[in-house]
Amino acid sequence: MSEVPTIELNDGAKIPQLGFGVYQIEPGETAEATRKALELGYRHIDTAEMYQNEAGVGQGIRDAGIDRAEVYVTSKLNNGFHKPDDARRAFDSTLAELGFDYVDLFLIHWPLPTLYDGDFVSTWQTLEEFKRDGRARSIGVSNFQVPHLERLAKETETVPTVNQIEVHPYFTNDEVRAYGQQHGIATEAWSPIAQGAVLGDQVVQGIADATGKSPAQVVLRWHIQRGDIVFPKSVTPARIKENLDIFDFELSSDDADALTELNKGEKGRTGPNPDSFDYIPS
């Protein structure tokens, strides 16, 4: 199995391009899934306060017996804690849940433009504090649209290292990705296989048959060749291993283009639109 490549972020830090996502993994299953992923070779774990499984991630890393410095850990600010003091308390809770004194990357999970008077700028300035004191080695955003990113550029000092957004062949999210490329913001792709919707597509199936890979491996390889960071999730050991085994083949330019051409624009989006999403978990 080939080594996972890294991407250098705009602050000089390096992030593994393929990671293990724990979204929708039950808290009681997270430690074991994380441990198994690390034993198979993953070194990048993506969690969030909203997932309620940060403690399991920390425990899984300790159970794997791997030095903390060798594992890249991302978490994200819960939507209910955008106000600066709330964000500070929430970040303290993230570190306590994980059992670490720092995270490698901390993100604003959603911009929430319709809440808090749309003041995600003060939230970002609070994350800048975490960056300065070293408890967040890098900071970034998630689900930010171009106008949100432009506002941060005008009103704050730090360019986000990453923007974690929905991307897959049915929703290529070209405008946001292009802005990131132009401004040194790496794209992280969530819902990389459109919650499984793309796996039965005839184009995907045809490429899988021709390459001898699974449909999921084909789509994940498409992400990698586009230069995005991706973190599929699974609790099945065979699937966790399969998702990592995508560095021993390449898609031809024609195959990669065929996958990109599956784009359906907004009709392909599986998650909420960040311009209006204002969910705060109870």
N, C-alpha and C positions, 0 to 999 in steps of 0.2 A: 504494500500500500504506500503510495507516494506521500511525501510530506506536504502538509497544508501550507500554501503560500501566505505571506503576510502583505498587508497594505500599509504604507506609511501615511499617517494622518497629518493634517496641517500643523500640528504642534510637535511633530517629530516622533510621536509614539507609533508603535507598530501593532496592528491588530490582525489576528488570524482571519483569513477571508471566509473560512467556513467555521461555523460554530454550532452549538447545540442549544436549541430553544426549549424553554420549559413552559410556554404559554399553554394553559388548559391541562397541564399535568397536575393531578391532585397533590396537595401538600404532603400527604402520607406516602406518595410514590416518588416524590421528587429526589430525595436523597439517593435512592437506589438507582434511578434513571441517570442521575448526574454521575454517580460513581461508575456505572457501566460505561457511560460515554467517555469518561476520562480514561478508563482502562483500555478502551478501544483506540484511543489516540486523539480525541478532541482536547483542545486546550483553550476553548472560548465558550463561555456559558452566558446566555442572555436571559435575564429574569426582570422582574418589575415588582414594585410595591403592590400594584393592583392584582398581581397573580397570587399573592398570599403564600408564596412558596420560597421566599428568600432564605428562610431558615434551612429548608431542605437542600438548597444549593450549597450553602456553607457546610452543612453536615456531609453532603456527598463528596465535597472536595477533601474534607478531613478524612473521610472513610477511605478514599482512594489512596491516601498516603502520599500525595503529590505536594511538593513545595508550593505554597500560595503564590509565590512570584512567578511560577510557571503557568498559571492559569489566568486567562483574561476574563474578568467578570464585569458584566454590564448590569445596571439596574436603572429604574426609571421612577420619576416622581409621580405619586398618585394624584389624580385630578382634583381631589378635594383639598390639596395643600399648596396652592399656587401663591398665596400671600407669603411674603418673605419669612416672617416668624414661623408660620406653619411649615414652610419648606425646610427651614433649618431643623425643626423638630422631626420632620419626616425623614430627613437625611440621616440624622442621628439614629433613628429607628432602623433604617436600612442597614447601617453598619452593625448595629446590635444584633439584628436578625441574622445577618450573614456570619457574624462572629469575627469580622475583620476590621482593621483600622483604616482601610481605604478600599475604594472600588477603582477599577481601571477606567471605567466610563460611566457617567451618570447623565441621564437624559430627561428633558421635559417630555412627558409621555404624549400629551396632546396640547395644542395651543389654546383651546377653549376660547375662541374669539368672541363668543357671545356672553361669557361670564367674566366676573371681576373687571368689568368695563374693558374687557379685551386686553388687560394689562399683563401680558406674558413677558413684557420687557423687564419689569421688576423681578419676576421669577427668574429670568435669565441672569440678571445681575446678582441674584443670590447664589446661583450655581457658579458664577465667577468667583465668589468667595470660597466655595469648596475647592475650586481649582487652585486658588492662591495658597490655601493652607495645606494643600497636598493630599487631602482626604479623597478627592476625585482627581485622578491623574489626568483625565481628559473629560470634557463636557460636550454635550451635543443636544440635539432635539429629535423629536419623532413626530411624524404626521404634520410637519410644517409645510404650508404652501408657499409659493413664491412671494406673495405680498407679506407674509409673516417673516420670511427670511430677509426681505428687503428692509423691513422695519428694524429688525435686530441690527442690520448693517449700519443703519443711520443713527441708531440711538445707543449702541453699546460698543464695547471695545474688543470683544472676542468673537471671532468667527467660529460657529459650531464646527466641531471636527467631523460629525456625521449627521445625517438626517435619515432616520429610520422610517420608511414609507412602504405602503403597499405596492409591490411590483411583482408581476408574473406575465406570462405570454398573453393572457387575456386583458391585462391592464398594465401597459408598459410605462405609464406615468412619465411621459417624455419631457414635459415642460419642467417639472420639478427636478428630474434627474439632470437635465441640461443646465439648469441654474447651478446645481451642485458642482458639476464638472467645471463650469466657468469660474467658480469662486472657491475652489479647493475644498468643497464639502463632500466627503465620501457618502455614497448611497448604501444604506443597509435595506435589504428587501425582506419585508415580512409578508406572510401568506405566499411564500414563493411558488407553491403549486396550486394556488387559488383554492385552498381547502380541498384539494384533490380533483377539482373540476376539470383541470386541463389534462389529467392523466389518461382519460379515455378519448381524447381528441385524435382523429385519424392521422393528422400530421405528426403528432407526438409519438403515436404508436408505430408509425412507419419508420421514423428515425430510430426508435428503440429497437425495432426488429433488425434494421440494417447495421446497427452498431453492436448488437448483442448486449445492450444495457437495458435497465428497466426504464419505464417512462419517467419515473421520479428522478433517476440519475441523469437522464437526458435534459430535463428542465433545470435541474440544479447546475449542470455543466454550462448551460446557456447563461445562467446568472454569472457564474465564475468568469466566463469568457467576456462578458460585458463589463467586468471590472467591479461588480457590486459585491457587497458582503452579505452572506446569507446564513441562516441558522434554522434548518428544518428541525421539527420536534417529533419524537416518538418515544413510547415506552417499551417497544418491542426490540429486544437486542438485535435480531437479524436486520430489522429496518434501520436501527441506529448505525449498524456497521455498513449497510448498503449505502446510506446517505453520505458516508465518509469516503466511499470508494469511487470517486469521480475524477481522479487526477491521473488516470492511466489511459485516457483517451481524449480526443478533441472533436468537436463538431466542425464540419466543413463550414465555410462561409455561407454556402447555399442553405445548409440545414439551419444554421443560426438565423439567417434572414427569414427562413420559412416560419420559424417559431415567433420571431418578432412581428411578422405580418399577421399573426393570429390576434393582434391587439383589437379590442372592441371599444376602446375609449371608456367613457364613464359607464357604459353598459356592462363592462367587464369587472367593475369594482365589486369586491366581495364585502368590504367593510364600510364603515360610515365615511361620509365626506367631511374632511377636517374643517371646512369653512362653516359648518353648522353644528358639528358634534359638540355636545355640552354635557355628556354623561359624567355624573359623579357617583361612584359606588357607595352604597349605604354601609 
